[in-house]
Amino acid sequence: MFGLESATGVDGALLVIGVVLVEAIILYVGYGLLEQLLGPTVVDAIGGNK
């Protein structure tokens, strides 16, 4: 997808680590925003606030 399969050596390892780190940060922020926006609605829908 990113052409990382041809990355070799120390530079390649650092590139893969960097891409994985950026992806993890994006997912963490994205899921946090979704939880803030949809969390209360989902809890109410499943009967958490009676």
TIMARLO-927563 format. One record per residue (C-alpha): residue number from 1; x, y, z. Coordinates in Angstrom, 1 decimal, padded with zeros to 4 digits, always signed. Example, Ala and Ser with C-alpha at 12.3 -4.5 7.8 and 13.67 -1.06 7.14 Angstrom:
SITE seq     px     py     pz
SITE   1 +012.3 -004.5 +007.8
SITE   2 +013.7 -001.1 +007.1
# end
This chain:
SITE seq     px     py     pz
SITE   1 +000.0 +000.0 +000.0
SITE   2 +002.8 +002.4 +000.9
SITE   3 +005.6 +000.6 -000.8
SITE   4 +007.1 -000.5 +002.5
SITE   5 +007.8 -004.0 +001.3
SITE   6 +010.9 -002.7 -000.4
SITE   7 +012.2 -000.9 +002.7
SITE   8 +015.3 -002.6 +004.0
SITE   9 +017.9 -002.0 +006.6
SITE  10 +017.8 +000.5 +009.5
SITE  11 +016.2 +003.2 +007.3
SITE  12 +013.5 +000.7 +006.3
SITE  13 +012.8 -000.3 +009.9
SITE  14 +012.6 +003.3 +011.0
SITE  15 +010.2 +004.1 +008.1
SITE  16 +007.9 +001.1 +009.1
SITE  17 +008.0 +002.1 +012.8
SITE  18 +007.1 +005.7 +011.8
SITE  19 +004.2 +004.7 +009.6
SITE  20 +002.8 +002.4 +012.3
SITE  21 +003.2 +005.1 +014.9
SITE  22 +001.4 +007.7 +012.8
SITE  23 -001.4 +005.2 +012.1
SITE  24 -001.8 +004.4 +015.8
SITE  25 -002.0 +008.1 +016.7
SITE  26 -004.7 +008.7 +014.0
SITE  27 -006.7 +005.7 +015.1
SITE  28 -006.4 +006.8 +018.8
SITE  29 -007.6 +010.3 +018.1
SITE  30 -010.3 +009.1 +015.7
SITE  31 -011.8 +006.5 +018.1
SITE  32 -011.6 +009.0 +020.9
SITE  33 -013.7 +011.5 +018.9
SITE  34 -016.2 +008.8 +018.0
SITE  35 -016.5 +007.8 +021.6
SITE  36 -017.1 +011.4 +022.6
SITE  37 -019.7 +011.9 +019.9
SITE  38 -021.5 +008.6 +020.0
SITE  39 -020.8 +007.2 +023.4
SITE  40 -023.7 +008.7 +025.4
SITE  41 -026.1 +007.8 +022.6
SITE  42 -025.0 +004.2 +022.5
SITE  43 -025.2 +003.9 +026.3
SITE  44 -028.7 +005.3 +026.3
SITE  45 -029.7 +003.0 +023.5
SITE  46 -028.6 -000.1 +025.3
SITE  47 -030.3 +001.0 +028.5
SITE  48 -027.4 +002.3 +030.6
SITE  49 -029.2 +005.4 +031.9
SITE  50 -032.5 +004.4 +033.5
# end
